[in-house]
Amino acid sequence: MGNLFSIGEILIDFIPHQKGIALKDVVSFTRVPGGAPANVAAAVAKFGGTASLITKVGKDAFGDFLLEELTKNGVKTDKIVRTKEANTGLAFVSLLENGERDFSFYRNPSADLLLEDSEVNDDWFQQGDFLHFGSVDLVESPMKQAHVKAIGAAKARGSVISFDPNVRLPLWDVPEECRKTILEFIPMAHIVKISDDELEFITGIADESKAIATLFTGDVKVVVLTKGAKGADLYVQDQKYSSAGYAVKVEDTTGAGDAFTGGFLYQLLKLNAGQDNLEDIVSEHHQELLAFANASGALVTTGKGAISSLPTKEQVLQLI
């Protein structure tokens, strides 16, 4: 079974104790570890896989906390660099009554954006491994170039590349820059996971099937369209496979997409998916892949925070 590498942000999410009010009116928060790539790595590790995070954190108390939390959850931290040049990133979140979120980020820049491409080692990756990334750390920064190097090195050594755009417009000066950057990186991936509320923004196409078709560009072999509580659709070759979600009592939707992705990638790693057999494995095992991923995403919403609420493999199988 190969290794999962995630590259990108790790930060502190401050989750409010009060639901249904504006962020300016929240008076108390709970501190939890966050950042989509970190969430995905933690999910894979929690399910029994081997996962590492490639990033940079500050030499500060929040950086200490995040490293401890990753270690506690089984994520390898030997590829995380510490720096005094910037602080660890923070995100303050407000929650609507239905668990949906609104973010306010503190990073100008945060430590993760300062990871240099020279701090990424080609020898980390090998055939059978997966490299996962998102768009949050693709703003113009040293970290963007670190992504380019990691993707190129991993792909050259036979690893599968996974991309979840995970749109966070408040982090970009203009929305079009976000869209343009996502479109620049999609062709570099073998797997693209995208949510239904991001599809039209990214592709510029309202018709779902036509929009999905445009994502099959460059090296893309598999597209996963997540629909929240309604489940997900999986596209491979000329096939579409649909699945239903699982009904749970939602506390906080933070990390639901990341838990879905972690569950999906863990199953692919377990099935020894690679660049050459990816499409065949996804087609053959689509039902179990989607069921496990949907259950993973559903269960994480029953608690507060992403990593803090990740289910065990046994809990996922019980829900299925």
URURNOR-V867752 format. One record per residue. N is the residue number from 1. OMEGA is omega in degrees with one decimal (999 if undefined). Layout:
n:N omega:OMEGA
n:N omega:OMEGA
//
This chain:
n:1 omega:-177.8
n:2 omega:-179.8
n:3 omega:173.1
n:4 omega:172.4
n:5 omega:171.9
n:6 omega:176.6
n:7 omega:178.1
n:8 omega:-169.0
n:9 omega:161.7
n:10 omega:-174.6
n:11 omega:175.3
n:12 omega:170.1
n:13 omega:172.6
n:14 omega:-176.5
n:15 omega:-175.9
n:16 omega:174.1
n:17 omega:-179.3
n:18 omega:177.4
n:19 omega:169.9
n:20 omega:176.1
n:21 omega:-179.0
n:22 omega:-178.0
n:23 omega:-178.4
n:24 omega:-177.7
n:25 omega:178.9
n:26 omega:-177.3
n:27 omega:-179.6
n:28 omega:-174.5
n:29 omega:168.0
n:30 omega:-179.6
n:31 omega:177.8
n:32 omega:176.1
n:33 omega:-179.3
n:34 omega:-174.5
n:35 omega:-171.6
n:36 omega:-179.6
n:37 omega:177.7
n:38 omega:178.6
n:39 omega:-179.5
n:40 omega:179.0
n:41 omega:-179.6
n:42 omega:178.2
n:43 omega:179.4
n:44 omega:179.6
n:45 omega:-178.8
n:46 omega:-179.4
n:47 omega:176.6
n:48 omega:177.9
n:49 omega:175.7
n:50 omega:-174.7
n:51 omega:177.2
n:52 omega:175.6
n:53 omega:177.5
n:54 omega:-177.3
n:55 omega:176.5
n:56 omega:176.9
n:57 omega:-179.4
n:58 omega:171.1
n:59 omega:-176.8
n:60 omega:-176.2
n:61 omega:179.8
n:62 omega:175.5
n:63 omega:176.6
n:64 omega:-178.5
n:65 omega:-177.2
n:66 omega:178.5
n:67 omega:178.0
n:68 omega:-179.0
n:69 omega:178.0
n:70 omega:179.4
n:71 omega:179.3
n:72 omega:-178.0
n:73 omega:172.7
n:74 omega:179.5
n:75 omega:178.5
n:76 omega:-175.0
n:77 omega:-175.2
n:78 omega:178.7
n:79 omega:176.3
n:80 omega:-178.3
n:81 omega:175.2
n:82 omega:-179.3
n:83 omega:172.9
n:84 omega:-175.7
n:85 omega:179.7
n:86 omega:179.5
n:87 omega:172.3
n:88 omega:-176.4
n:89 omega:178.0
n:90 omega:173.5
n:91 omega:175.6
n:92 omega:-172.1
n:93 omega:168.6
n:94 omega:-175.9
n:95 omega:171.3
n:96 omega:-178.2
n:97 omega:-179.3
n:98 omega:177.9
n:99 omega:177.7
n:100 omega:-166.9
n:101 omega:170.6
n:102 omega:-171.7
n:103 omega:167.3
n:104 omega:-173.0
n:105 omega:174.7
n:106 omega:179.4
n:107 omega:-176.3
n:108 omega:-7.3
n:109 omega:169.1
n:110 omega:-172.6
n:111 omega:-176.2
n:112 omega:-178.0
n:113 omega:-176.1
n:114 omega:176.5
n:115 omega:-177.6
n:116 omega:177.3
n:117 omega:178.3
n:118 omega:179.6
n:119 omega:174.7
n:120 omega:-175.3
n:121 omega:178.7
n:122 omega:-173.5
n:123 omega:178.9
n:124 omega:-168.3
n:125 omega:175.3
n:126 omega:-179.7
n:127 omega:-178.6
n:128 omega:176.9
n:129 omega:174.0
n:130 omega:171.8
n:131 omega:-178.5
n:132 omega:177.3
n:133 omega:177.7
n:134 omega:-176.4
n:135 omega:-174.7
n:136 omega:-178.8
n:137 omega:176.7
n:138 omega:171.7
n:139 omega:-177.5
n:140 omega:-175.4
n:141 omega:173.0
n:142 omega:-178.7
n:143 omega:177.7
n:144 omega:179.0
n:145 omega:174.7
n:146 omega:175.1
n:147 omega:-178.5
n:148 omega:-179.9
n:149 omega:-178.0
n:150 omega:-179.9
n:151 omega:179.8
n:152 omega:-178.9
n:153 omega:-178.6
n:154 omega:-178.3
n:155 omega:-179.2
n:156 omega:-178.4
n:157 omega:172.5
n:158 omega:179.0
n:159 omega:175.9
n:160 omega:-177.3
n:161 omega:-178.9
n:162 omega:-177.0
n:163 omega:171.9
n:164 omega:-176.7
n:165 omega:172.4
n:166 omega:-172.0
n:167 omega:174.5
n:168 omega:-172.9
n:169 omega:179.0
n:170 omega:-178.9
n:171 omega:-176.2
n:172 omega:179.4
n:173 omega:177.1
n:174 omega:-178.3
n:175 omega:-176.9
n:176 omega:178.1
n:177 omega:176.0
n:178 omega:-178.9
n:179 omega:-179.1
n:180 omega:-179.2
n:181 omega:177.6
n:182 omega:179.7
n:183 omega:177.7
n:184 omega:-174.4
n:185 omega:-179.3
n:186 omega:-177.8
n:187 omega:179.7
n:188 omega:-174.2
n:189 omega:170.9
n:190 omega:179.5
n:191 omega:174.3
n:192 omega:175.3
n:193 omega:-174.5
n:194 omega:179.9
n:195 omega:-175.4
n:196 omega:179.7
n:197 omega:176.5
n:198 omega:-168.2
n:199 omega:-177.6
n:200 omega:178.3
n:201 omega:-175.6
n:202 omega:-174.5
n:203 omega:-175.6
n:204 omega:-176.5
n:205 omega:-177.7
n:206 omega:-179.3
n:207 omega:-172.3
n:208 omega:-176.5
n:209 omega:178.2
n:210 omega:179.4
n:211 omega:178.7
n:212 omega:-178.0
n:213 omega:-178.1
n:214 omega:-179.4
n:215 omega:177.4
n:216 omega:-177.8
n:217 omega:-179.2
n:218 omega:-176.6
n:219 omega:-174.7
n:220 omega:179.2
n:221 omega:-175.8
n:222 omega:174.2
n:223 omega:177.0
n:224 omega:177.9
n:225 omega:179.8
n:226 omega:-175.9
n:227 omega:178.5
n:228 omega:-177.4
n:229 omega:-178.3
n:230 omega:178.2
n:231 omega:-175.5
n:232 omega:173.6
n:233 omega:-178.0
n:234 omega:-178.2
n:235 omega:176.3
n:236 omega:-174.9
n:237 omega:178.9
n:238 omega:-174.8
n:239 omega:172.4
n:240 omega:178.0
n:241 omega:-177.8
n:242 omega:178.9
n:243 omega:177.9
n:244 omega:176.8
n:245 omega:179.5
n:246 omega:-178.8
n:247 omega:177.1
n:248 omega:175.7
n:249 omega:-173.0
n:250 omega:175.0
n:251 omega:-174.6
n:252 omega:-176.9
n:253 omega:179.6
n:254 omega:175.4
n:255 omega:-178.6
n:256 omega:178.4
n:257 omega:179.7
n:258 omega:176.7
n:259 omega:174.5
n:260 omega:-178.2
n:261 omega:178.5
n:262 omega:177.6
n:263 omega:-179.6
n:264 omega:-178.2
n:265 omega:177.1
n:266 omega:179.4
n:267 omega:178.8
n:268 omega:177.0
n:269 omega:-180.0
n:270 omega:180.0
n:271 omega:179.0
n:272 omega:176.9
n:273 omega:178.0
n:274 omega:-179.0
n:275 omega:-173.2
n:276 omega:-174.5
n:277 omega:-173.8
n:278 omega:-177.2
n:279 omega:-179.6
n:280 omega:-178.8
n:281 omega:179.1
n:282 omega:179.8
n:283 omega:-176.5
n:284 omega:-171.9
n:285 omega:-174.1
n:286 omega:-176.0
n:287 omega:-178.6
n:288 omega:177.2
n:289 omega:-177.6
n:290 omega:-179.9
n:291 omega:-178.9
n:292 omega:-179.3
n:293 omega:178.7
n:294 omega:180.0
n:295 omega:177.7
n:296 omega:180.0
n:297 omega:-179.4
n:298 omega:-174.1
n:299 omega:-178.2
n:300 omega:-179.4
n:301 omega:-177.6
n:302 omega:176.8
n:303 omega:178.5
n:304 omega:-179.0
n:305 omega:-176.3
n:306 omega:-177.3
n:307 omega:-178.6
n:308 omega:-174.0
n:309 omega:-178.2
n:310 omega:178.1
n:311 omega:171.3
n:312 omega:177.1
n:313 omega:-179.9
n:314 omega:179.0
n:315 omega:177.8
n:316 omega:-178.7
n:317 omega:178.1
n:318 omega:178.7
n:319 omega:179.1
n:320 omega:999
//
